[in-house]
């Protein structure tokens, strides 16, 4: 464990115990969504600052108005923070159910409309996806899927699963692939070290899902997967090891 990891862990705890209850209380009072989003953005931004991780994004000019569906690779937990800070408004995430069990954090996720998926139970997973559809139209927001199913353990992108693409075809909404690089280097899995360094996000041109039928979901998946891999190839040069403190 290095000093920065310990420092960042303390900041996460302090922010979660202060901003978390405020957002929870605001959600229960049904405060306007922008007020609640502001709390989430503040929480994410200060954690990234504590970790020494600047973030940047390209392709915002191609981002269609919400609602829309974003699918991309998943290198680490900071991917979520980066997207919350960088997108025009915090999106709804489709995430594994275990995250919703974390005290305060899990309750905030639930009240903010993020969707828990139980991958071990198909019926529950389908019900969760249907809730994501309702939230998508209700809040006119972006929904983010990480179709690898979990974050990478070796830095390499894993094959995409089809659930996100079935969802996109059933809604008929634009599908925006995205590539993220840097969060794996910032905190490799199963370590208690933080390596300061940037996270880059590249939004790719939207795909018109109306040109695909449900039977062509594999083709849609292959296209999005190829586009993300191509974008990641731009960052495929060996990373210089960032200094740690």
N, C-alpha and C positions, 0 to 999 in steps of 0.2 A: 504494500500500500504506500503510495506517495503522498506528499503533503497536499497536492492539489485535489486528489480524490477525497481526502478527509475534509478539506475545506469545502468542497462542492457538496459533499454529503450533508454537512452542517447547514449549508445554505438551502438545500432542498428541504430539509426538515423544518427550518424556520419559515420558509415561504409557504410550505404546505400547511403548517399550523396557523398561519396568519391569513394568507390569501384564500386558502381552501375553505375555511368556515365562512368567510365573507361571501364567496361565490355560492356556497351551499345555501346560506340564508337568503341571498338575493334570488336564487332560483326558486326557493320555496315561496318567496313573496311575489314571484312572477315579474321581476324587474325586466325592463327591455333587454333583449338579447345583446345589443352592442355593449351594455354595461358589464354583462357577464363575460363576454368575449374579451373585454379590456383586462379583466382579472387574469384570464388564462394567458393572454399575450404577455402580461407583466411577469407572471410566474415563469413562463418559458424563457423569456428574454434574459432574466436575471440568472437563471440556471446556466444558460449558455455562456453568459459573461463570467460566471464563477468558474466554469470549466475551461475558460480560455479558448472558446470555440466561436469564431466569427462565422457568419453564414451569408451566402449570396445566392441569387436566383437569376436565371435567364429564361426568356420565353414568355414572360408575363403578357407581352403584347398579343400572344396567340391564345391566351386563356379566354374561353367564351364566358358569357355571363352565367351565373349559377341559375338553375341546378346543372351539375355536370359530375362526371365520375372520373376520378384520378386513379391510375394504377401504376405501380412502380416497384423498384427493388427495395429491399429492406436491409440496411447494413448495421443498424444499431438503434438503441432507444432514443438517441438524439435526433433521429430522422423525424420523429413526431414533433419534437420541439421546434425544429427548423421549419417544418411546414406550417405550424401554428403562427410563427413569427412572420414568415415570408409571404404567405398567400393573402389576398385582399381581405379575407376574413377567415377566422379559424374554421376548418372543415369538421365534418363528422367522420370519425374513424370507425372502421369495422375491425375490432380487436379481439384477442382471445379472452375468454371469461376470467382467467386468473388475475388480470389487471384490475378487474372490478372488485376484487376481494381485499385490495390494499386499503387500510383505513383512511378515511377522508378523501384520498385521491380517487378511490373506487366510487364513492358516493357522488363526487363531482362529475366523474365520467358519466354516470347514469343520468343525473339530472340535466347535464348538458346535451343529452341525446345521443351520446356515442353508443355503439351497438356491440354487445358482447356475443361472441359466437362460441358455442360448445361443439368443437369439431368431433367429439366422440359420440354425439347424438345427432343424427341427420335431421330428425323432425324438429328438434330445438334449433338447429342451425338454420333450417328453412324459415322457421318462425322469426328468427333474429333478422334474417335478410329482408323479410317482409316489413319488419319494423323500420329497417333502414330506408325502404322505399317511402313509407309514410313520412319519415323525418325529412327526406330529401325534398319532397314537394311542399311539406308544411313550412319549412324554414327557408326554402329556396337557397340551398347551400350546396357546397361541394361534399361529396362522399369519397373518402380515401380507402382503397384496398391495397394491401401488400400481398399480391397473389402467390408469392413464394410460400406463404403460410407461416413463416417464422423468419427471424433475422438470420443472416448468414453466420456460420460458425468458422469459416475459413477465408472469408473475403471474396469468395466467388459467388456469382448469382446462381440461385437454384432455379429449376424449371418452374414455370408458372402453373398454377392450378386454375381450373376453368370457372369456378364459382363467380368471380367478379365479372367475367365476360358474359355469362348467362344473365346476370343482373343487369348489365349494360344493355343487352339485346332486349330484355323484357321491358325495360323502361324507355328504350329508344333515345336515350340522352347521349350527348357527345361523350366520347371516351378520350381522355387525355393521358397518354403515357408520360411518365417522368422518370428521370434517373437521378440518383443521389450518390455522391461519393464523398468520403472523408470521415463519416461517423464510425466506420470500422477501425480506422487508424486512431481516432480520438479515444476510443475505449474498446480494445479487443475483448471478445467474450471471455467470461470466466476469469477476469483479471480485476484487480483493485488498483489500477493505475489509469490516470488520465494523461493523454498526450495532447497538449494544446495544438490546434491546427484548424484550418477552415473546413467547413462542409459546403459543398457545391450542389445546387439543385438545378436541373435542366428540365423545363417543361417542353414537351414535344408537340408538334401540330396535332390538333384534334382529329379523331377518326369519326367519320359519320357512320353511326351504327345502323342507320336506315338502309345502307347498302348491303347489309348482311342479314341473312335469316338465322333463326335459332340453330338450324342444322349446320350453319357455317361458323359455329362458335370456336371450333379448333383453328380455323383460318384466322379469325380475329385475334385469338390468343397468340398465334404464331407471329402475326404482324406486330402486335404490341411488344412481345418479347424480343423480337429482332431489333425493333427501334430502340428499346432500352439498352440492349447489349451494344448496339452501335454507338450510342451516346457514351456508354461507360468506357468504350475502347479509347475515346479521346483522353481519358484520365488513366490509361492503363500503364503509363510509364511508372517505374518504381518510385514510390514516395520517399522523400527524404525524411528520416526519423526526426520527429518534432522534439524539442527539448522538454524535459519533464522537470517539475519542481515539487 
